[in-house]
Amino acid sequence: MEYKGRALQCNTVGNNIAELIFDSQDGSVNKFDKNSLQELDEVVKLLGKDQSVKGLLISSGKDSFIVGADINQFLGVFQEPLDILVQWVKDGQQVFSNLENLKIPSVCAINGFALGGGFELCLACTYRVASSGAKVGLPEVKLGLLPGFGGTSRLPRLIGADNAIEWTAGGKDYNPENALKAGAVDSVVEPEILRDASLDLLARAIRGELDWETKRKEKQQPLMLNENEAMMTFETARAFIAGKAGPNYPAPLTIVGVMQAGANLPLEGALEIEAEGFAELAKSPEATSLIGLFLGDQLLKKKAKSSKKIAEPVNRSAVLGAGIMGGGVAYQSAFKGIPIAMKDIAQAQLELGMKEAAKIMQKRIDRGQMEVEEMTHILTDITPTLSYENIAEADLVVEAVVEKESVKKAVLSETESIIRKNAILASNTSTISITKLAKGLERPEQFCGMHFFNPVHRMPLVEVIRGEKSSETTIASTVAFATAMGKSPIVVNDCPGFLVNRVLFPYFAGFTGLVSDGVDYEHIDKVMEKFGWPMGPACLLDVVGIDTAFHAGSVMAEGYPDRMSREDPTIISKMFEQKWFGKKNEKGFYIHSKDKKGKPKKEVNPETGNFIRDLNASSGDDISDEDIVDRMMLPMFMESSRCLEDNIVETPMEVDMGLIYGLGFPPFRGGIFRWADSTGLDELLQRAEKLKSFGKIYEPTEQIRMMVKDGQLFHPIR
């Protein structure tokens, strides 16, 4: 038996055993794509005809087994009519069933990652032997899908419905020990003996020492749950998952439904239900969005990897300015193994920064994610200091002082004179032009923006801002440092507000306009939370800080006077005058406190209503929830489009990722441009025309008009 394709090779290895090796010639990892699926079909059919083959070993020629499907290839298939898509899934399932039904035992030798379709292939084999360094799992739910090549059908027959629901609806990877305990693999061995152990198991099955036919037959039978067992298993799971996933993520509940519908059917019937469930999810807008999020994340990783080629290493770092932001940056650097000095001019601020780092770690300890010894070690990698001497040897220094141009310039100039000549200096400014801040520096080519988002340890995004004179090495090194810190960096060109804040402030402008028109801000918050935002705009302003929003708003008004200039007083300016700064001093749109259990609590601030009544000319009763969404989201959309036109960001996908990772844009909507595509650009253009009297923030860009005319999308499906 011999077969040689681009993804698979099959050879006889002795004792009438065939070894099928996945070893793609088209990439560094094995993926299931159209070609590999076709080649697997061909090999299995050949094996079915070869009477001399007594057993089959499936292995990998790469460091990992199969990392999953090449989702890019299948996006086009997902656009087909539902019946065609269902048949496509069934065809794929049949390849796996043909493998399972060979009249010989099969053993899968799992090295590295076996995920998604890769693990479904393993489930179709008679036995599974895992390396101690392997990881297995079915992560399809993270893409808004379910495992469609047997994952929801075979897995519950191997490990029980309870475990299978947890595996498929949770989408986690599992180490081999946990997989063995659950029954998902049959044996765990050290990597160096994986192949030999797998061949030994196969030989035992061939000799009749193992009843492999009965084992296979058991996997193809109904689960045979009685009525009470089914109710306890599936209804309990459904209630739990509904509360956790929420209404915007249908995949977890669909998985439970598919598994329940197929539980008391033979495997063949369960697979049919699985195919229909997969197709239904693949056609959903949520799957389109979550797949887009996955592809966007892959793009950011690819770009970061490319930057690493010319990056200078950052072995020691420093942050100027302690407090909550500085403490967050210090923690993240030390947590990822990069020692950091944290400098401030006040001892009290240094203490605050260290407390912030300790608080983050204490929460990890409380959740069982960190040991006390690790916390102690990390804290020793943070050097709080009042002196510049302790930052002199840093490879990269992040300035995170107060958001005032004059203060930042003074600190940056002083720092540049102390640090090494080849060290990188970066500013954590959220709005001030990097090119402006670079004026007065002797080495502007080694200066750039490095904008973190609060809370630093939770928010994935870091904007790396290229100033007019920033060198490519500086940008690449900063990207590499952000990646080493566990962040997802996006490189943006310089402008007031950069990407995230540039599009956020028109969103805030939409909010203040609604408030001035008499719409209750608590209601606006509820409408936007229903849209999918983690918090409404009033609550977000409290978290950002009313003072920060006021100062940043001034920068944005100066940078874009035609559409972001403001006529005081606004609700923001009035609250700023009263020193109601939001969460930082517990008083803003809401009163912020803690309940008896110490959990954050917010209540409407009644005094804010007095200010709002002074601003209002109307009651706002005639403004619908749909109008609220349009008046909030259209300014963000228009400004995002301008960022593309102005070449601030390279691709629509990076804009989407920036808003998801930096602002918490609803992931199930896929980002501002995927939301626009799904809503319809022509529809949004019509809505914007109706709102143009509210100001230039609603004015469609020329790019959008041309795209509507030509029937284009920001994310065309190829």
C-alpha positions as CSV (number, residue, x, y, z in Angstrom):
1,M,0.0,0.0,0.0
2,E,1.6,3.2,-1.2
3,Y,0.1,6.7,-1.6
4,K,1.8,10.1,-1.9
5,G,-0.1,13.3,-1.9
6,R,0.6,16.9,-1.0
7,A,-0.8,16.5,2.5
8,L,-0.8,12.7,3.2
9,Q,1.5,9.8,2.5
10,C,0.7,6.2,3.2
11,N,3.2,3.3,3.3
12,T,3.4,-0.3,4.6
13,V,5.7,-0.4,7.6
14,G,5.9,-4.2,8.3
15,N,3.7,-6.9,9.6
16,N,1.0,-5.8,7.1
17,I,0.6,-2.4,8.9
18,A,-0.1,0.7,6.9
19,E,1.0,4.1,8.3
20,L,-0.9,7.1,7.1
21,I,1.3,10.2,7.8
22,F,-0.1,13.8,7.7
23,D,2.7,16.0,6.5
24,S,1.5,19.0,4.5
25,Q,3.9,20.3,1.9
26,D,2.1,23.6,1.9
27,G,2.7,24.9,5.4
28,S,4.5,24.4,8.7
29,V,1.5,22.8,10.3
30,N,-1.1,20.2,9.3
31,K,-4.6,21.6,8.6
32,F,-7.8,20.1,7.3
33,D,-8.5,21.8,4.0
34,K,-10.3,20.7,0.8
35,N,-7.2,19.0,-0.5
36,S,-6.3,17.0,2.7
37,L,-9.9,15.9,3.1
38,Q,-9.9,14.7,-0.5
39,E,-6.7,12.9,-0.1
40,L,-7.9,11.2,3.1
41,D,-11.0,10.0,1.2
42,E,-8.8,8.5,-1.5
43,V,-6.5,6.8,1.0
44,V,-9.3,5.3,3.0
45,K,-10.9,3.9,-0.2
46,L,-7.6,2.3,-1.2
47,L,-7.2,0.8,2.3
48,G,-10.7,-0.6,2.0
49,K,-9.7,-2.5,-1.1
50,D,-6.3,-3.7,0.1
51,Q,-6.9,-7.1,1.7
52,S,-3.2,-7.4,2.8
53,V,-3.4,-4.5,5.3
54,K,-4.3,-5.8,8.8
55,G,-4.0,-2.5,10.8
56,L,-3.7,1.2,10.3
57,L,-1.4,3.7,12.2
58,I,-2.2,7.4,11.7
59,S,0.6,9.8,12.6
60,S,2.0,13.3,11.8
61,G,5.2,14.4,10.2
62,K,5.0,17.8,11.9
63,D,5.5,19.0,15.5
64,S,1.7,18.9,15.9
65,F,-0.9,16.4,14.7
66,I,-3.6,18.5,13.0
67,V,-4.3,22.0,14.4
68,G,-7.8,22.1,12.9
69,A,-9.5,23.3,9.7
70,D,-8.2,25.9,7.3
71,I,-11.2,28.1,8.0
72,N,-10.3,30.5,5.1
73,Q,-11.0,27.8,2.6
74,F,-14.4,27.0,3.9
75,L,-15.9,30.5,4.2
76,G,-17.0,30.4,0.6
77,V,-18.8,27.0,1.3
78,F,-20.7,28.6,4.2
79,Q,-22.3,31.0,1.7
80,E,-23.9,28.2,-0.3
81,P,-27.6,27.5,0.2
82,L,-28.5,25.5,3.3
83,D,-29.2,22.2,1.6
84,I,-25.9,22.3,-0.3
85,L,-24.0,23.1,2.9
86,V,-25.7,20.3,4.8
87,Q,-24.6,17.9,2.0
88,W,-21.0,19.2,2.1
89,V,-20.9,18.4,5.9
90,K,-22.3,15.0,5.3
91,D,-19.8,14.3,2.6
92,G,-17.0,15.2,5.1
93,Q,-18.6,13.1,7.8
94,Q,-18.7,10.1,5.4
95,V,-14.9,10.2,4.9
96,F,-14.5,9.9,8.7
97,S,-17.1,7.2,8.9
98,N,-15.4,5.2,6.1
99,L,-12.2,5.4,8.1
100,E,-14.0,4.2,11.3
101,N,-15.7,1.4,9.4
102,L,-12.5,-0.1,7.9
103,K,-12.4,-3.9,8.6
104,I,-9.1,-3.4,10.4
105,P,-8.2,-1.7,13.7
106,S,-6.8,1.8,13.6
107,V,-4.6,3.7,16.1
108,C,-4.0,7.4,16.1
109,A,-0.6,8.6,17.5
110,I,-1.3,12.1,18.8
111,N,1.6,14.5,19.1
112,G,1.3,18.2,19.8
113,F,-2.1,19.8,19.0
114,A,-5.0,17.7,17.8
115,L,-7.8,20.2,17.6
116,G,-11.2,20.5,15.8
117,G,-11.2,18.3,12.7
118,G,-7.8,16.9,13.8
119,F,-9.3,15.6,17.0
120,E,-12.5,14.4,15.2
121,L,-10.2,12.3,13.0
122,C,-8.8,10.8,16.2
123,L,-12.3,10.0,17.4
124,A,-13.0,8.1,14.3
125,C,-10.0,5.8,15.0
126,T,-10.4,2.6,17.1
127,Y,-7.7,3.7,19.6
128,R,-6.0,6.9,20.5
129,V,-2.4,7.2,22.0
130,A,-1.4,10.6,23.1
131,S,2.1,12.1,23.7
132,S,2.5,13.6,27.2
133,G,3.0,16.9,25.4
134,A,-0.2,16.7,23.4
135,K,-3.3,18.9,23.6
136,V,-6.7,17.8,22.3
137,G,-10.0,19.6,22.0
138,L,-12.9,20.8,20.0
139,P,-12.7,24.6,19.9
140,E,-15.3,25.2,17.1
141,V,-17.7,26.9,19.5
142,K,-15.3,29.9,19.7
143,L,-16.0,30.4,16.0
144,G,-19.8,30.2,16.5
145,L,-19.8,26.7,15.1
146,L,-20.1,23.1,16.4
147,P,-17.8,20.2,15.6
148,G,-19.4,18.9,12.4
149,F,-17.3,15.9,11.5
150,G,-18.5,13.7,14.3
151,G,-17.4,15.7,17.4
152,T,-20.9,16.1,18.9
153,S,-21.8,12.5,18.0
154,R,-18.7,10.3,18.7
155,L,-17.4,12.2,21.8
156,P,-20.5,11.6,24.0
157,R,-20.4,7.9,23.1
158,L,-16.8,7.8,24.3
159,I,-16.8,10.0,27.4
160,G,-20.5,10.4,28.3
161,A,-22.8,13.2,27.5
162,D,-22.0,15.4,30.6
163,N,-18.3,15.5,29.7
164,A,-18.9,15.9,26.0
165,I,-21.1,18.9,26.6
166,E,-18.4,20.5,28.7
167,W,-15.8,19.7,26.0
168,T,-17.7,21.0,23.0
169,A,-19.7,23.9,24.5
170,G,-16.7,25.1,26.4
171,G,-14.2,24.8,23.6
172,K,-11.2,24.3,25.8
173,D,-8.0,22.4,25.0
174,Y,-7.3,19.4,27.3
175,N,-4.0,18.0,28.4
176,P,-3.5,14.2,27.8
177,E,-3.9,13.3,31.5
178,N,-7.4,14.9,31.6
179,A,-8.2,13.3,28.3
180,L,-7.2,9.9,29.6
181,K,-9.2,10.3,32.7
182,A,-12.3,11.3,30.7
183,G,-11.8,8.4,28.3
184,A,-11.1,10.5,25.2
185,V,-7.7,8.8,24.7
186,D,-6.6,5.3,25.6
187,S,-3.0,5.8,26.6
188,V,-0.5,8.5,27.4
189,V,3.2,8.0,26.7
190,E,6.4,10.0,26.5
191,P,7.0,11.6,23.1
192,E,10.0,9.5,22.3
193,I,8.1,6.3,22.4
194,L,4.8,7.5,20.9
195,R,5.2,5.7,17.6
196,D,6.5,2.5,19.1
197,A,3.7,2.4,21.7
198,S,1.1,3.1,19.1
199,L,2.5,0.3,16.9
200,D,2.5,-2.1,19.9
201,L,-1.1,-1.3,20.7
202,L,-2.0,-1.9,17.0
203,A,-0.1,-5.2,17.0
204,R,-2.0,-6.4,20.1
205,A,-5.3,-5.6,18.4
206,I,-4.3,-7.4,15.2
207,R,-3.3,-10.5,17.3
208,G,-6.8,-10.6,18.9
209,E,-5.5,-9.6,22.4
210,L,-7.9,-6.6,22.3
211,D,-11.5,-6.8,21.2
212,W,-11.3,-3.8,18.9
213,E,-14.5,-4.7,17.0
214,T,-16.6,-4.5,20.1
215,K,-15.0,-1.2,21.1
216,R,-15.8,0.2,17.7
217,K,-19.4,-1.1,17.9
218,E,-20.0,0.5,21.3
219,K,-19.0,3.9,19.9
220,Q,-21.7,3.6,17.2
221,Q,-24.6,2.7,19.5
222,P,-27.2,5.1,21.0
223,L,-26.4,6.5,24.4
224,M,-29.6,4.9,25.7
225,L,-30.3,7.5,28.3
226,N,-33.7,7.1,30.0
227,E,-36.0,10.1,30.3
228,N,-34.8,11.2,33.8
229,E,-31.1,10.9,32.8
230,A,-31.7,12.9,29.6
231,M,-33.5,15.6,31.5
232,M,-30.8,15.8,34.2
233,T,-28.0,15.9,31.6
234,F,-29.3,18.1,28.9
235,E,-31.9,20.4,30.6
236,T,-29.5,21.2,33.4
237,A,-26.7,21.9,30.9
238,R,-29.1,24.0,28.8
239,A,-30.1,26.2,31.8
240,F,-26.4,26.7,32.9
241,I,-25.2,27.5,29.4
242,A,-28.1,29.9,28.6
243,G,-27.1,31.9,31.6
244,K,-23.4,31.9,30.8
245,A,-23.5,32.4,27.0
246,G,-26.3,34.8,26.8
247,P,-28.6,35.3,23.8
248,N,-26.0,36.6,21.4
249,Y,-24.0,33.4,21.2
250,P,-26.2,30.6,19.9
251,A,-23.5,27.9,19.3
252,P,-23.3,26.5,22.9
253,L,-27.1,25.9,23.1
254,T,-27.2,24.5,19.6
255,I,-24.5,22.0,20.6
256,V,-26.6,20.8,23.6
257,G,-29.7,20.6,21.4
258,V,-27.9,18.6,18.7
259,M,-26.4,16.2,21.2
260,Q,-29.7,15.7,22.9
261,A,-31.6,15.0,19.6
262,G,-29.0,12.4,18.6
263,A,-28.5,10.8,22.0
264,N,-30.8,7.9,21.6
265,L,-30.1,7.3,17.9
266,P,-27.4,5.2,16.3
267,L,-24.3,7.1,15.3
268,E,-25.5,7.5,11.7
269,G,-28.7,9.3,12.8
270,A,-26.8,11.5,15.3
271,L,-24.4,12.5,12.5
272,E,-27.3,13.6,10.3
273,I,-28.6,15.9,13.1
274,E,-25.0,17.2,13.6
275,A,-24.7,18.1,9.9
276,E,-27.9,20.1,10.0
277,G,-26.9,21.8,13.3
278,F,-23.5,22.7,11.8
279,A,-25.0,24.2,8.6
280,E,-27.5,26.2,10.6
281,L,-24.7,27.8,12.7
282,A,-22.4,28.3,9.7
283,K,-25.1,30.5,8.1
284,S,-25.5,32.6,11.2
285,P,-24.2,36.2,11.4
286,E,-22.6,35.4,14.8
287,A,-20.4,32.7,13.2
288,T,-19.4,35.1,10.4
289,S,-18.4,37.6,13.0
290,L,-16.5,35.2,15.3
291,I,-14.7,33.6,12.4
292,G,-13.7,37.1,11.3
293,L,-12.4,37.7,14.9
294,F,-10.3,34.5,14.6
295,L,-8.9,35.5,11.3
296,G,-8.2,39.0,12.6
297,D,-6.3,37.6,15.5
298,Q,-4.3,35.5,13.1
299,L,-3.5,38.6,11.0
300,L,-2.2,40.4,14.1
301,K,-0.1,37.4,15.1
302,K,1.3,37.2,11.6
303,K,2.3,40.8,11.5
304,A,3.8,40.6,15.0
305,K,5.9,37.6,13.9
306,S,7.1,39.6,10.9
307,S,8.1,42.5,13.1
308,K,10.2,40.3,15.3
309,K,12.7,39.7,12.4
310,I,14.1,43.2,12.8
311,A,13.2,44.0,16.4
312,E,15.9,44.7,19.0
313,P,15.4,42.6,22.2
314,V,13.9,44.1,25.3
315,N,15.3,42.4,28.4
316,R,14.7,45.2,30.8
317,S,11.9,47.8,30.7
318,A,10.8,50.8,32.7
319,V,7.6,52.8,33.2
320,L,7.5,56.5,34.1
321,G,4.5,57.3,36.3
322,A,3.0,54.9,38.8
323,G,-0.6,54.7,39.9
324,I,-3.2,52.5,38.3
325,M,-1.9,52.6,34.7
326,G,1.8,52.4,35.7
327,G,1.1,49.6,38.1
328,G,-0.8,47.7,35.4
329,V,2.1,48.1,32.9
330,A,4.6,47.1,35.6
331,Y,2.6,44.0,36.5
332,Q,2.2,42.9,32.9
333,S,5.9,43.2,32.1
334,A,7.0,41.4,35.2
335,F,4.3,38.7,34.9
336,K,5.7,37.9,31.4
337,G,9.2,37.7,32.8
338,I,10.6,41.1,31.8
339,P,12.0,43.0,34.8
340,I,10.7,46.5,35.0
341,A,11.5,49.7,37.0
342,M,8.6,51.9,37.9
343,K,9.5,55.5,38.5
344,D,7.5,58.3,40.0
345,I,8.2,61.6,41.7
346,A,6.0,60.8,44.7
347,Q,6.4,57.8,47.1
348,A,2.6,57.6,47.6
349,Q,2.2,57.0,43.9
350,L,4.8,54.3,43.9
351,E,3.0,52.6,46.7
352,L,-0.3,52.9,44.7
353,G,1.4,51.3,41.7
354,M,2.7,48.4,43.7
355,K,-0.7,48.0,45.4
356,E,-2.3,47.8,42.0
357,A,0.1,45.1,40.8
358,A,-0.4,43.2,44.1
359,K,-4.2,43.5,43.8
360,I,-4.2,42.0,40.3
361,M,-2.1,39.0,41.5
362,Q,-4.2,38.5,44.6
363,K,-7.3,38.1,42.5
364,R,-5.4,35.4,40.5
365,I,-4.4,33.7,43.7
366,D,-8.0,33.8,44.9
367,R,-9.1,32.1,41.6
368,G,-6.5,29.4,41.9
369,Q,-4.5,30.8,38.9
370,M,-1.4,31.7,40.8
371,E,0.6,30.6,43.9
372,V,1.8,33.0,46.5
373,E,5.4,32.2,45.7
374,E,4.9,33.3,42.1
375,M,3.4,36.5,43.2
376,T,6.4,37.2,45.4
377,H,8.8,36.4,42.5
378,I,6.9,38.8,40.2
379,L,6.9,41.6,42.7
380,T,10.7,41.3,43.1
381,D,10.9,41.9,39.3
382,I,9.3,45.3,39.8
383,T,11.6,48.0,41.1
384,P,9.8,51.1,42.4
385,T,12.0,54.1,42.3
386,L,12.1,57.9,42.8
387,S,15.4,58.1,40.9
388,Y,16.2,58.1,37.2
389,E,19.3,55.9,37.9
390,N,17.2,52.8,38.0
391,I,15.9,53.2,34.5
392,A,19.3,54.1,32.9
393,E,19.9,50.5,31.6
394,A,16.4,49.8,30.3
395,D,16.0,48.7,26.7
396,L,12.5,50.3,26.5
397,V,10.9,53.0,28.6
398,V,7.2,53.7,28.6
399,E,6.1,57.2,29.7
400,A,2.7,57.1,31.5
401,V,2.5,60.4,33.3
402,V,-0.5,62.8,33.3
403,E,-2.2,63.5,29.9
404,K,-0.8,67.0,29.5
405,E,1.4,67.8,26.5
406,S,3.8,70.2,28.4
407,V,4.3,67.7,31.3
408,K,4.9,64.8,28.9
409,K,7.4,66.7,26.8
410,A,9.4,67.7,29.9
411,V,9.5,64.1,31.2
412,L,10.4,62.7,27.8
413,S,13.2,65.1,27.3
414,E,14.7,64.5,30.7
415,T,14.4,60.7,30.3
416,E,16.1,60.8,26.9
417,S,19.2,62.4,28.4
418,I,19.5,59.6,31.0
419,I,18.8,56.4,29.1
420,R,21.1,54.5,26.8
421,K,21.5,56.0,23.3
422,N,20.0,52.9,21.6
423,A,17.1,52.5,24.1
424,I,13.5,53.1,22.9
425,L,11.4,55.7,24.4
426,A,7.6,55.3,24.1
427,S,4.6,57.3,25.3
428,N,1.4,55.9,26.6
429,T,-0.5,59.0,25.5
430,S,-4.1,58.3,24.5
431,T,-4.7,61.3,22.3
432,I,-1.6,63.6,21.9
433,S,0.2,63.4,18.6
434,I,3.4,61.4,18.8
435,T,5.0,63.7,16.2
436,K,4.2,66.7,18.4
437,L,5.7,65.0,21.5
438,A,8.8,64.1,19.5
439,K,9.7,67.7,18.9
440,G,12.6,68.7,21.2
441,L,13.9,65.1,21.4
442,E,17.4,64.5,20.2
443,R,16.5,61.0,18.9
444,P,13.0,61.1,17.5
445,E,13.7,58.1,15.4
446,Q,13.8,56.0,18.7
447,F,10.5,57.4,19.9
448,C,7.0,56.1,19.3
449,G,3.6,55.7,20.9
450,M,2.7,52.6,23.0
451,H,-0.9,53.1,24.1
452,F,-2.2,50.6,26.6
453,F,-5.8,50.3,27.6
454,N,-7.2,50.2,31.1
455,P,-7.2,47.7,32.9
456,V,-3.9,46.8,31.4
457,H,-3.9,43.2,32.5
458,R,-7.3,42.5,30.9
459,M,-7.4,44.6,27.7
460,P,-5.6,42.8,24.9
461,L,-4.9,45.8,22.7
462,V,-1.8,47.9,22.5
463,E,-1.7,50.7,19.9
464,V,1.9,51.2,18.6
465,I,1.9,54.6,17.0
466,R,4.4,55.5,14.3
467,G,5.5,59.2,14.6
468,E,6.7,61.1,11.6
469,K,10.4,60.2,12.4
470,S,9.9,56.8,14.2
471,S,12.2,54.2,12.7
472,E,11.0,50.8,11.5
473,T,13.3,49.2,14.1
474,T,11.7,51.2,16.9
475,I,8.2,50.2,15.7
476,A,9.2,46.6,15.3
477,S,10.9,46.4,18.7
478,T,7.9,48.0,20.4
479,V,5.5,45.5,18.7
480,A,7.8,42.7,19.8
481,F,7.8,44.0,23.4
482,A,4.0,44.3,23.4
483,T,3.7,40.7,22.1
484,A,6.1,39.5,24.7
485,M,3.8,41.2,27.3
486,G,1.0,39.0,26.0
487,K,-0.7,41.8,24.1
488,S,-2.1,42.1,20.6
489,P,-0.4,45.2,19.0
490,I,-1.7,47.1,16.1
491,V,0.5,49.6,14.3
492,V,-1.2,52.9,13.6
493,N,0.0,56.1,12.0
494,D,0.0,59.3,14.0
495,C,-3.0,61.5,14.3
496,P,-4.9,63.0,17.3
497,G,-6.6,60.1,19.1
498,F,-4.8,57.5,16.9
499,L,-7.4,54.8,16.1
500,V,-9.4,53.8,19.1
501,N,-9.9,57.2,20.7
502,R,-10.4,58.9,17.4
503,V,-13.4,56.7,16.7
504,L,-14.6,56.6,20.4
505,F,-15.1,60.4,20.7
506,P,-17.6,60.7,17.9
507,Y,-19.5,57.8,19.7
508,F,-19.4,59.9,22.9
509,A,-20.5,62.9,20.9
510,G,-23.5,60.9,19.8
511,F,-24.2,60.2,23.4
512,T,-24.0,63.8,24.6
513,G,-26.2,64.9,21.7
514,L,-28.9,62.4,22.8
515,V,-28.6,63.6,26.4
516,S,-28.9,67.2,25.3
517,D,-32.1,66.2,23.4
518,G,-33.6,64.9,26.6
519,V,-33.0,61.1,26.4
520,D,-32.4,59.5,29.8
521,Y,-28.7,58.4,30.0
522,E,-29.6,55.3,32.0
523,H,-31.9,54.3,29.2
524,I,-29.2,55.0,26.6
525,D,-26.9,52.7,28.6
526,K,-29.5,49.9,28.6
527,V,-30.1,50.2,24.8
528,M,-26.3,50.0,24.0
529,E,-25.8,47.2,26.4
530,K,-28.6,45.3,24.6
531,F,-26.7,46.1,21.4
532,G,-23.9,44.1,22.9
533,W,-21.5,46.6,24.5
534,P,-20.1,45.5,27.9
535,M,-21.3,48.8,29.4
536,G,-23.2,51.8,28.1
537,P,-21.6,55.1,27.2
538,A,-22.5,56.9,30.5
539,C,-20.9,54.1,32.5
540,L,-17.9,53.9,30.2
541,L,-17.3,57.7,30.6
542,D,-17.4,57.1,34.4
543,V,-14.8,54.3,34.0
544,V,-12.6,56.4,31.6
545,G,-12.9,59.4,34.0
546,I,-14.9,62.5,33.3
547,D,-11.8,64.6,33.7
548,T,-9.9,62.4,31.2
549,A,-12.8,62.6,28.7
550,F,-12.9,66.4,29.1
551,H,-9.2,66.9,28.4
552,A,-9.0,64.3,25.7
553,G,-12.1,65.8,24.1
554,S,-10.3,69.1,23.9
555,V,-7.4,67.5,22.0
556,M,-9.9,65.8,19.6
557,A,-11.8,69.1,19.1
558,E,-8.5,70.8,18.2
559,G,-7.5,68.0,15.9
560,Y,-10.8,67.7,14.0
561,P,-12.6,71.1,14.5
562,D,-15.0,70.5,11.6
563,R,-16.7,67.6,13.3
564,M,-15.5,67.2,16.9
565,S,-15.6,70.8,18.1
566,R,-17.9,71.3,21.0
567,E,-20.1,74.1,22.3
568,D,-19.9,74.3,26.0
569,P,-21.6,73.8,28.3
570,T,-22.1,70.1,27.7
571,I,-23.0,67.5,30.3
572,I,-19.3,66.5,30.4
573,S,-18.0,70.1,30.9
574,K,-20.6,70.7,33.7
575,M,-19.6,67.5,35.5
576,F,-15.9,68.4,35.1
577,E,-16.6,71.8,36.7
578,Q,-18.2,70.0,39.7
579,K,-15.2,67.7,39.9
580,W,-17.4,64.7,39.4
581,F,-14.8,62.5,37.7
582,G,-16.6,59.2,37.7
583,K,-15.4,56.0,39.2
584,K,-12.1,57.4,40.4
585,N,-13.8,59.7,42.9
586,E,-17.0,57.6,43.1
587,K,-19.3,60.2,41.5
588,G,-20.2,60.8,37.9
589,F,-23.3,59.7,35.9
590,Y,-23.5,57.1,38.6
591,I,-22.6,56.8,42.3
592,H,-20.0,54.1,42.6
593,S,-19.7,52.1,45.8
594,K,-19.4,48.5,47.0
595,D,-22.0,46.2,48.4
596,K,-21.8,44.2,51.6
597,K,-19.8,41.5,49.8
598,G,-17.3,44.1,48.5
599,K,-18.5,43.9,44.9
600,P,-18.8,47.1,42.8
601,K,-22.2,48.7,42.8
602,K,-23.5,51.6,40.8
603,E,-26.6,53.7,41.3
604,V,-27.9,56.6,39.2
605,N,-26.6,60.0,40.5
606,P,-29.7,62.1,41.1
607,E,-27.7,65.3,41.0
608,T,-26.6,64.7,37.5
609,G,-30.3,65.0,36.5
610,N,-30.3,68.7,37.6
611,F,-27.5,69.5,35.1
612,I,-29.2,67.6,32.3
613,R,-32.5,69.5,32.8
614,D,-30.6,72.7,32.3
615,L,-29.3,71.5,29.0
616,N,-32.5,70.0,27.5
617,A,-34.8,71.7,25.1
618,S,-37.0,68.6,24.8
619,S,-38.1,65.5,26.6
620,G,-36.6,63.0,24.2
621,D,-39.7,60.9,24.2
622,D,-39.9,60.8,20.4
623,I,-36.5,59.2,20.0
624,S,-36.8,55.4,19.6
625,D,-34.3,52.8,20.7
626,E,-33.4,52.3,17.0
627,D,-32.7,56.0,16.7
628,I,-30.4,55.8,19.8
629,V,-28.4,53.0,18.2
630,D,-28.0,54.9,14.9
631,R,-27.0,58.2,16.6
632,M,-24.4,56.3,18.7
633,M,-23.0,53.9,16.1
634,L,-23.1,55.9,12.9
635,P,-20.5,58.5,14.1
636,M,-18.2,55.6,15.1
637,F,-18.6,54.0,11.7
638,M,-18.0,57.2,9.7
639,E,-14.8,58.0,11.7
640,S,-13.6,54.4,11.3
641,S,-14.0,54.8,7.5
642,R,-12.0,58.1,7.7
643,C,-9.2,56.3,9.5
644,L,-8.9,53.9,6.6
645,E,-9.1,56.7,4.0
646,D,-6.4,58.6,5.9
647,N,-4.2,55.5,6.1
648,I,-4.1,55.6,9.9
649,V,-4.7,51.8,9.8
650,E,-3.8,49.4,7.0
651,T,-6.8,47.1,6.9
652,P,-10.5,47.0,7.9
653,M,-9.8,43.9,9.8
654,E,-7.3,45.8,12.0
655,V,-9.9,48.5,12.7
656,D,-12.3,45.8,13.8
657,M,-9.8,44.1,16.0
658,G,-8.7,47.4,17.5
659,L,-12.3,48.2,18.6
660,I,-13.0,44.7,19.9
661,Y,-9.7,44.4,21.8
662,G,-9.5,48.0,22.9
663,L,-13.1,49.0,23.5
664,G,-15.0,45.8,24.0
665,F,-16.9,46.2,20.8
666,P,-19.4,43.3,20.8
667,P,-17.4,40.3,19.4
668,F,-20.6,38.6,18.1
669,R,-21.0,41.6,15.8
670,G,-17.4,41.2,14.5
671,G,-16.2,44.8,14.7
672,I,-17.5,48.1,13.3
673,F,-17.0,47.1,9.6
674,R,-18.5,43.6,9.9
675,W,-21.5,45.2,11.6
676,A,-21.7,47.6,8.8
677,D,-21.4,44.9,6.1
678,S,-24.1,42.8,7.8
679,T,-26.5,45.7,8.3
680,G,-25.9,46.8,4.7
681,L,-23.8,49.8,3.6
682,D,-26.7,51.2,1.5
683,E,-29.0,51.0,4.6
684,L,-26.5,52.8,6.8
685,L,-26.0,55.4,4.1
686,Q,-29.7,56.1,4.1
687,R,-29.9,56.4,7.9
688,A,-26.9,58.7,7.9
689,E,-28.6,61.0,5.4
690,K,-31.6,61.4,7.7
691,L,-29.2,62.4,10.6
692,K,-27.0,64.9,8.8
693,S,-28.7,67.8,10.5
694,F,-27.1,66.6,13.8
695,G,-23.6,67.5,12.5
696,K,-20.7,66.4,10.4
697,I,-20.0,63.3,12.5
698,Y,-22.9,61.8,10.6
699,E,-21.7,62.7,7.2
700,P,-20.8,59.7,5.0
701,T,-17.3,59.5,3.6
702,E,-16.7,59.5,-0.1
703,Q,-15.3,56.0,0.3
704,I,-18.6,54.7,1.7
705,R,-20.6,56.4,-1.1
706,M,-18.4,54.7,-3.7
707,M,-18.6,51.3,-2.0
708,V,-22.4,51.5,-2.0
709,K,-22.4,52.6,-5.7
710,D,-20.1,49.6,-6.6
711,G,-21.8,47.1,-4.3
712,Q,-18.6,46.5,-2.3
713,L,-18.1,45.3,1.2
714,F,-15.4,46.0,3.8
715,H,-15.0,42.2,4.2
716,P,-15.8,40.6,0.9
717,I,-16.1,36.8,1.1
718,R,-14.0,35.2,-1.5
